[in-house]
Amino acid sequence: MQGGKSSIPLVDTPEYILHQIKPGMRIFLGTGVAEPRTFVKHLISSNNGNIQDLELIQLISFNEALSLKRLKGQKFRLKTFFAGWVVEEAIAAGQVDLIPSRFNRLPGHFASGRISVDMAVLQISPPDTSGQCTLGVAVDVGRIVMDQAALVVGEINPHIPRTYGETFVHINDFDYFIDSDEPPYYLNPWPPDPIFDKIATHIAGIIEDRSCLAFSLGPLFDALGRKLASKCHLGIHSPFFTDALMDLVVGGSVTNRYKPHFKNKCLTSYAIGTPRLMQWLDRNPQVEFQTVDKVFDPREVGGNPRFGFVHSARKIDLTGRVVLNAGKGNIVAGPAEIIDFITGAEISEGGYTIFGIPSRNLNKEPNIRVSVERFVNLLNQREGVDMVATEYGVARLRGRSLRERAQALIEIAHPDDRPELVRKAKRKNILYEDQIFLVNSTKLYPQEISISHSFKDNLEVHFRPIKPSDEEEMRRLFYRFSDEAVYARYFSSIRTMPHTRMQQYVNVDWTREMSIVGLVDESDSGRIVAEGRYICELSRPWAEVAFVVDQAFQRKGISTFLYQLLIQIASERGIQGFTAEVLFSNIGMMKVFHKGGLPVHAHLANGVYSVIIPFNLSSPPTKPVVMT
């Protein structure tokens, strides 16, 4: 019985619908969570003679119903635009045709007839009293395909929420209806993982209030959702909407107030998660579902300032080439699926891309490698990778040479993997042959020392321990000094600071030596404007201290803050006091010592002050708090 032209739909049996199919038909199936499961199950199990040589088209397939086992016969062949989830195995076995395409171009492929469809089967929410249904939690190209297909079937499912946006369809737009009580594919959050928690902490430290973000699925994003709970006025422009994003909206961290495109609304094309998410989405105007050409359009993405594209990775090499995740459980994973968002982040004012990856996989094998040529699902666009985060920190790659990228990535690799990475990088001439690498330094690096402070004129400076990858920035700082400043710091007229000398300076063993740098512009690897250092004496628990500040940033209180930070760090490590040699003309340095809040004993001889500063631990000076 045909039932699509009245105000109240007449429902047909799946068997009746199957009889309308002719051999060789192209059948479009709803995507992912919106897969019409009742229809698909009857189709797969049918022995009808007309169910032969059918071409099934699905944008993203992650339902077990279309597994490799089901596709081994001659009755079906699946065409998809995505290589993840369960169909990856089928693609490798030659049972599925993969159509490479950027997602923002997909509607055009269908609208132009380049990819034709004879029949469309879509899961929809129940109609209201006026006959309006919605496409629920997967919009993608559903409306466009409905306009093209000769036969349109709606699978009415009460478990599907009524959603807002480009989702409304009327019962008169359908030729047939099927009733379904099959729950959609639900996905529970991943259990907390300490490594992903650390990675998420590093990423959350980069994301500023009022940023706009794209989310995906997996343990990284569930952890990141928890870490972003303290942020304010975030915006969402994301292919997927998940439980983690729902919690951020409910908690008030996401308001979309400062997002110019689809202001005050989370923009998405798909939703996947728990039954709680589906109930929350029902008639919820805070989430706007739109077609993939809008959600994936780089111009739409890039129109959001401070757009942060966060994605997980499987491997990465020392130049920044990323291997994306693959296999079951992986959703938006192929280069074609994420390139639009990478381009959008490049267009966005203040935008960036950051990939999160554990330093090792579950087999304890390194995820940061010298080369990733042999791996599949390779994103060979290292220019679009701005940052990489592991549980050991963040490597900022934008604007850095291949050698600097390699140094930064080695610093966030697993400590036990770093010596071999350095050896291989030298052999491939990525690092200099004389590059210093202190094995013990990698394990002793005081990562817990991390603090930002606001100074005069709203200047924000971030302080952290020095890294070998700071070599170029420290060289630039040196060449910004005047001759007088160089002489005051080094007691000699040094004219040059070549690689051989500077790399000795930035490689610290952390047993007898401490070096803290201050950075502006970016929170972790921006422009170095200050450096403070102490070196322990061999015969007693005292240390010699020295520090420098870029002349353009002097008289703002940076020296005093850095000095007090060094006092705190040294006293916590059992050091009883500082010593220093200060030129008579270096009045500024002596002022800093006196402002430090500790007694200063100075003896002048031959134009040089010999300074002794004992730590009064019973009455310590006002100290900055080190954030871990």
C-alpha positions in Angstrom: 0.0 0.0 0.0 1.3 3.4 -1.0 1.1 5.8 1.9 2.9 9.1 1.3 0.2 11.5 0.1 -2.2 12.0 3.0 -1.8 14.0 6.2 -1.5 10.9 8.3 1.0 8.4 6.9 -0.1 4.9 6.0 2.6 2.4 7.1 3.7 -0.5 5.0 5.6 -3.6 5.9 9.3 -3.9 5.1 8.5 -6.9 2.9 6.1 -4.8 0.8 8.8 -2.1 0.4 11.4 -4.8 -0.7 9.0 -5.8 -3.5 9.4 -2.3 -5.0 13.1 -2.8 -5.5 14.4 -3.8 -8.9 17.8 -5.5 -9.6 20.6 -3.0 -10.2 19.0 -0.2 -8.2 21.0 2.5 -6.4 19.7 2.8 -2.9 20.8 5.6 -0.6 20.7 4.7 3.2 20.7 7.2 6.0 24.0 7.8 7.7 25.5 6.4 10.9 23.1 6.8 13.8 20.3 7.6 11.3 20.7 4.3 9.5 17.2 2.8 8.9 18.1 -0.4 10.8 14.7 -2.1 10.4 14.9 -1.7 6.6 18.5 -2.7 6.4 18.0 -5.9 8.5 15.1 -7.0 6.2 17.1 -6.1 3.1 20.2 -8.0 4.2 18.3 -11.1 5.2 15.9 -11.2 2.2 16.0 -14.0 -0.3 13.7 -12.3 -2.8 14.7 -12.8 -6.4 14.6 -9.1 -7.1 17.2 -8.3 -4.4 20.2 -8.7 -6.7 23.1 -6.5 -7.8 22.1 -3.6 -5.6 24.3 -0.6 -5.1 24.0 0.7 -1.5 25.2 4.3 -1.0 26.0 5.6 2.5 28.1 8.6 3.5 29.4 7.1 6.7 28.7 3.5 7.6 29.4 2.2 11.1 26.6 -0.2 11.7 27.4 -3.9 11.9 24.5 -4.7 9.5 26.8 -3.8 6.6 29.9 -5.7 7.7 32.3 -7.6 5.5 30.4 -10.9 6.2 27.2 -9.4 4.9 28.8 -8.0 1.8 30.6 -11.1 0.5 27.7 -12.2 -1.7 26.7 -10.9 -5.1 23.5 -9.2 -3.9 25.0 -6.0 -2.6 27.8 -3.6 -3.1 28.4 -0.7 -0.8 29.7 2.7 -1.9 30.8 5.0 0.8 32.8 8.2 1.2 34.5 7.3 4.5 37.0 4.6 5.3 36.6 4.3 9.0 34.6 2.2 11.4 33.6 -1.4 10.4 33.8 -0.9 6.6 37.5 -0.3 6.5 38.1 -4.1 6.5 35.5 -4.5 3.7 37.2 -1.8 1.6 40.6 -3.5 2.0 39.0 -6.8 0.9 37.5 -5.2 -2.2 33.9 -5.5 -1.1 33.3 -1.8 -0.7 33.9 1.0 -3.2 35.4 4.1 -1.6 34.7 7.5 -3.2 37.3 10.0 -2.2 35.8 13.4 -1.8 35.9 16.5 0.4 32.7 16.5 2.4 31.7 20.0 1.5 31.4 18.8 -2.1 29.1 15.9 -1.4 25.8 17.7 -1.9 27.0 18.9 -5.3 27.7 15.3 -6.4 24.2 14.3 -5.6 22.4 17.5 -6.8 24.2 17.4 -10.1 23.3 13.7 -10.7 27.0 12.8 -10.9 26.0 10.2 -8.2 22.5 9.2 -9.0 20.0 7.6 -6.6 17.0 5.5 -7.5 15.7 5.0 -4.0 16.3 6.8 -0.7 15.6 5.2 2.7 15.8 7.6 5.6 15.2 7.4 9.3 12.8 10.1 10.5 11.2 11.3 13.7 7.4 10.7 14.0 5.3 13.4 12.3 3.5 16.1 14.3 -0.1 17.1 13.8 0.7 19.1 10.7 2.6 16.2 9.1 6.1 17.6 9.7 8.9 15.1 10.5 12.6 15.7 11.0 15.7 13.9 9.8 16.8 13.7 13.4 20.4 13.3 14.1 21.9 13.0 10.6 21.2 15.7 8.1 24.2 15.5 5.7 22.7 15.2 2.2 19.3 13.6 3.1 17.1 16.4 1.7 19.0 16.6 -1.6 18.8 12.9 -2.1 15.1 12.9 -1.4 14.6 15.4 -4.3 16.5 13.2 -6.7 15.3 9.7 -5.8 12.3 8.2 -7.7 11.2 6.3 -4.5 11.6 7.8 -1.0 11.0 5.7 2.1 10.7 7.1 5.6 11.5 4.8 8.5 9.5 6.3 11.4 11.3 5.8 14.7 10.0 7.1 18.0 13.6 6.9 19.5 14.7 9.7 17.1 14.6 13.2 18.5 12.9 16.1 16.6 15.8 18.4 15.8 16.0 22.0 14.4 17.7 23.4 11.4 17.7 22.0 7.9 15.9 18.9 9.2 12.2 19.3 8.5 10.6 17.1 6.0 6.8 16.6 5.3 5.0 13.3 5.0 4.0 14.3 1.5 7.7 14.2 0.5 7.7 10.4 1.0 6.3 7.5 -1.1 6.3 4.9 1.6 6.7 4.5 5.3 8.0 1.8 7.6 7.5 1.6 11.4 10.5 0.9 13.5 11.1 0.5 17.2 14.8 -0.3 16.7 16.9 2.0 19.0 19.5 3.9 17.1 23.2 3.1 17.4 24.2 4.4 20.8 27.7 5.1 21.9 28.7 5.3 25.5 31.5 7.6 26.7 34.9 6.2 26.9 36.1 5.4 30.5 38.5 7.9 31.9 42.1 7.3 30.9 45.0 9.0 32.8 47.1 9.5 29.6 44.3 11.1 27.7 43.5 13.2 30.7 47.0 14.6 30.6 46.8 15.2 26.8 43.4 17.0 27.3 44.9 19.1 30.1 47.6 20.4 27.7 45.1 21.1 24.9 42.7 22.8 27.2 45.5 25.1 28.4 45.8 26.4 24.8 42.0 27.0 24.2 41.0 30.5 25.2 37.6 31.8 26.3 35.3 32.7 23.3 37.0 30.2 21.1 35.0 28.1 18.6 35.7 24.4 18.5 35.1 21.3 16.4 34.7 18.0 18.2 34.8 14.3 17.3 34.5 11.0 19.1 36.9 9.1 21.3 38.7 9.1 24.7 40.5 12.3 23.9 37.3 14.3 23.3 35.6 12.9 26.3 38.6 13.9 28.5 38.8 17.3 26.7 35.1 18.0 27.5 35.8 17.6 31.2 38.9 19.9 31.0 37.0 22.7 29.2 34.3 22.9 31.9 35.9 26.1 33.4 36.0 27.9 30.0 33.6 30.7 29.1 31.5 31.5 26.0 32.9 28.7 23.8 31.3 28.2 20.4 30.7 24.9 18.6 31.0 24.4 14.8 31.5 20.6 14.7 30.7 17.7 12.3 29.6 15.7 15.4 27.7 16.6 18.4 28.3 14.3 21.4 27.6 13.8 25.1 30.8 15.8 26.0 29.5 18.8 24.1 26.0 18.4 25.7 27.6 18.6 29.1 29.5 21.8 28.2 26.3 23.4 27.0 24.4 22.4 30.1 27.3 23.5 32.3 27.3 27.0 30.7 30.8 26.8 29.1 29.3 26.7 25.6 27.1 29.7 24.8 27.9 30.4 21.1 27.4 34.1 22.0 30.5 35.3 20.2 30.2 33.0 17.1 29.3 35.1 14.1 27.9 32.2 12.0 24.8 30.6 13.5 25.1 32.8 16.6 23.8 31.4 19.9 23.6 27.9 18.3 25.8 24.8 18.2 26.2 24.0 14.5 26.5 20.3 13.5 25.5 17.7 10.9 25.5 14.6 13.0 24.9 13.6 16.6 26.0 10.3 18.3 26.0 9.3 21.9 23.9 8.0 24.6 20.0 7.8 25.0 20.4 10.8 27.4 21.9 12.8 24.5 19.0 11.9 22.2 16.4 12.9 24.8 18.2 16.2 25.4 18.3 17.0 21.7 14.6 16.5 21.2 13.1 19.9 20.4 16.2 21.7 21.6 16.8 25.0 19.8 20.4 25.2 21.1 21.6 22.8 18.5 21.3 23.6 14.8 21.6 20.6 12.3 22.7 21.6 8.8 23.8 19.9 5.6 27.5 18.9 5.3 28.2 21.6 2.6 27.6 24.3 5.3 29.2 22.4 8.3 32.3 21.4 6.3 32.6 24.6 4.2 36.1 26.1 5.0 34.7 29.6 4.5 31.9 29.0 7.1 34.4 27.4 9.5 37.0 30.1 9.0 34.5 32.8 9.6 34.6 31.9 13.3 37.5 33.7 15.0 39.8 31.7 17.2 38.6 28.5 15.6 40.4 25.5 17.1 40.4 22.2 15.2 41.3 19.4 17.6 41.8 15.9 16.3 43.3 12.6 17.5 46.1 10.9 15.7 47.6 7.5 15.5 51.2 8.3 14.6 53.3 11.4 13.7 56.7 11.8 12.3 59.4 14.4 13.1 58.4 16.7 10.2 54.7 16.9 11.3 53.1 14.4 9.0 50.1 12.7 10.8 48.7 9.2 10.5 45.1 9.4 11.3 43.3 6.7 13.3 41.8 3.8 11.5 39.6 0.8 12.1 36.5 0.2 14.2 35.5 2.9 16.5 37.0 5.6 14.2 34.5 8.1 12.8 35.9 11.2 11.0 39.3 10.0 10.2 40.3 10.2 6.6 42.2 13.2 5.2 39.2 14.0 3.0 37.0 14.3 6.1 39.2 16.7 8.0 40.9 18.8 5.3 38.0 21.2 5.2 38.4 22.0 8.9 42.1 22.3 8.6 41.6 24.8 5.8 39.0 26.6 7.9 41.4 26.9 10.8 44.0 28.4 8.5 41.4 31.0 7.4 40.2 31.8 10.9 41.6 34.8 12.6 43.6 33.3 15.5 42.7 29.8 14.3 44.9 26.7 14.8 45.0 22.9 14.5 46.1 20.6 17.2 46.5 16.9 17.2 46.4 14.9 20.4 48.3 11.6 20.6 49.7 9.3 23.3 53.4 9.1 23.2 53.1 5.3 22.9 50.4 2.8 21.7 49.0 0.0 23.8 51.9 -2.2 22.8 54.3 0.3 24.2 55.6 1.2 20.7 56.5 4.8 20.0 53.8 6.9 18.3 56.3 9.6 17.4 58.6 8.3 14.6 61.2 9.6 12.3 59.1 8.5 9.3 55.5 7.4 8.8 55.7 6.6 5.1 54.5 3.0 5.5 51.3 3.7 7.4 47.9 4.0 5.8 45.6 7.0 6.4 48.4 9.4 6.1 47.7 13.2 6.2 50.6 14.4 4.1 49.9 18.0 4.9 52.4 18.9 7.6 51.9 22.6 6.8 48.4 22.3 8.3 49.6 20.8 11.6 50.2 23.7 14.0 50.5 21.8 17.3 50.9 18.3 18.6 50.1 17.3 22.2 51.1 14.2 24.1 51.0 13.5 27.8 54.5 15.1 28.0 53.5 18.5 26.7 52.8 20.5 23.5 55.0 20.9 20.5 54.3 24.0 18.5 55.2 23.5 14.9 53.8 26.5 13.0 56.6 28.6 11.4 59.4 26.3 12.5 62.0 24.6 10.4 62.1 20.9 10.0 65.0 20.7 12.5 63.1 22.8 15.0 60.0 20.7 14.5 62.0 17.5 15.1 63.5 19.0 18.4 60.0 20.0 19.6 58.4 16.7 18.8 61.3 14.7 20.4 60.7 16.7 23.6 57.1 15.4 23.9 57.9 11.8 22.9 58.2 9.1 25.6 61.4 9.7 27.5 62.7 6.2 26.7 62.1 6.8 23.0 63.9 10.1 22.7 67.6 8.8 22.5 66.7 6.6 19.5 64.7 9.4 17.8 67.7 11.7 18.2 70.1 9.0 16.8 67.9 8.3 13.7 67.2 12.0 13.1 70.9 12.7 13.0 71.4 9.8 10.6 68.8 11.3 8.3 70.3 14.8 8.7 67.2 16.1 10.3 69.2 17.2 13.3 72.8 18.4 13.3 75.4 15.7 13.7 76.8 17.5 16.8 73.4 18.0 18.4 73.7 17.6 22.1 71.3 15.2 23.8 71.4 14.6 27.6 69.7 11.3 28.3 69.1 12.0 32.0 67.8 15.5 31.2 64.7 14.0 29.5 63.6 12.2 32.6 64.5 15.0 35.0 62.8 17.9 33.1 60.7 19.8 35.7 57.5 19.8 33.7 55.5 20.8 36.8 56.9 24.3 36.7 54.5 26.3 34.6 53.0 29.7 35.5 51.6 32.8 33.7 51.6 36.3 35.2 50.2 39.7 34.1 52.6 42.6 34.2 52.3 46.3 33.5 50.4 47.3 30.3 48.4 44.1 30.4 51.5 42.1 29.4 51.0 38.4 29.9 54.2 36.3 30.3 54.4 32.6 30.6 57.3 31.0 32.5 58.6 27.4 32.1 61.9 25.5 32.1 64.1 26.0 29.1 64.0 23.3 26.3 66.6 22.3 23.7 64.1 23.5 21.1 64.5 27.0 22.5 67.9 27.3 20.8 66.8 29.6 18.0 64.7 31.8 20.3 67.5 32.2 22.8 69.9 33.1 19.9 67.4 35.8 18.8 67.2 37.1 22.4 71.0 37.3 22.6 71.2 39.4 19.4 68.6 41.8 20.7 70.9 42.7 23.6 73.0 45.8 23.6 76.8 45.5 24.0 76.4 46.8 27.5 73.8 44.2 28.4 75.9 41.3 26.9 78.9 42.5 29.0 76.8 42.8 32.1 75.5 39.2 31.7 78.6 37.4 30.4 81.5 39.7 31.7 82.9 39.7 28.2 82.2 41.3 24.8 80.7 38.3 23.1 79.8 39.2 19.5 78.3 35.9 18.2 76.3 33.0 19.6 76.6 30.2 17.1 74.8 26.8 17.3 77.7 25.0 19.0 77.7 27.5 21.9 73.9 28.1 22.3 73.0 24.4 22.2 75.3 23.9 25.2 73.3 26.7 27.0 69.8 25.3 26.3 70.6 21.7 27.2 70.3 21.6 31.0 71.0 18.5 33.1 68.6 19.7 35.9 70.7 18.1 38.7 72.9 21.2 39.4 71.3 23.7 37.1 67.9 25.4 36.6 66.9 27.7 33.8 63.5 29.4 33.5 62.4 31.3 30.4 59.6 33.9 30.0 57.6 33.9 26.8 55.0 36.2 25.2 52.7 35.9 22.3 52.0 32.2 22.9 51.7 30.3 26.1 54.3 27.7 25.6 56.7 28.5 22.6 56.3 32.1 21.7 58.9 34.8 21.8 61.4 34.4 24.7 61.9 37.7 26.4 63.5 36.7 29.7 65.7 33.9 31.1 66.8 33.2 34.7 69.2 30.6 35.8 71.0 29.3 38.8 73.9 26.8 39.0 74.6 24.9 42.2 78.0 25.1 43.8 80.0 21.9 44.3 81.1 22.4 47.8 77.9 23.6 49.5 74.1 23.9 49.0 74.3 27.4 47.5 73.8 28.4 43.9 75.0 31.3 41.6 72.1 33.2 40.1 71.7 35.3 36.9 68.9 36.6 34.7 68.3 38.7 31.7 65.3 40.5 30.3 64.8 41.7 26.7 65.4 45.5 26.7 62.0 46.1 25.2 60.3 44.4 28.2 62.3 45.9 31.0 60.9 48.0 33.9 57.7 46.0 33.9 58.5 43.8 36.9 59.6 40.7 35.0 63.0 40.5 36.6 61.6 40.7 40.1 59.0 38.1 39.4 61.6 35.8 37.8 64.0 36.2 40.7 61.3 35.4 43.2 60.3 32.4 41.2 63.9 31.1 41.2 64.0 31.6 45.0 60.9 29.5 45.4 62.2 26.7 43.1 65.7 26.7 44.7 64.5 26.7 48.3 62.1 23.7 47.5 65.2 21.9 46.2 67.2 22.4 49.4 69.3 25.3 48.3 70.1 27.6 51.2 71.0 30.8 49.3 72.1 32.6 46.1 75.4 34.2 45.2 76.1 36.5 42.2 78.7 38.6 40.6 77.3 42.0 39.5 79.1 44.8 37.7 79.1 48.1 39.6 77.3 49.8 36.7 74.5 47.2 36.7 72.2 49.2 39.1 69.1 47.5 37.8 70.2 44.0 38.9 71.0 45.2 42.4 67.6 46.9 42.7 66.0 43.5 41.7 67.9 41.8 44.5 66.8 44.3 47.1 63.2 44.0 45.9 63.3 40.3 46.3 62.4 40.4 50.0 65.6 38.7 51.3 68.7 40.1 53.0 71.4 41.1 50.4 75.1 41.2 51.4 77.3 42.9 48.8 81.0 43.5 48.8 82.5 45.8 46.1 86.0 45.1 44.7 87.5 46.1 41.4 84.2 47.3 40.1 82.3 44.1 40.8 79.8 43.4 43.6 80.1 39.9 45.2 76.6 39.3 46.4 75.4 36.8 49.0 71.7 36.2 49.5 70.8 33.7 52.2 67.3 32.3 52.2 65.4 33.1 55.3 63.1 30.1 55.3 61.3 31.1 58.5 60.2 34.3 56.8 60.3 33.8 53.0 59.5 36.6 50.5 56.3 36.9 48.7 56.5 34.1 46.1 54.6 33.3 42.9 52.7 30.0 42.9 54.0 27.4 40.5 51.1 25.9 38.6 51.4 22.3 37.7 
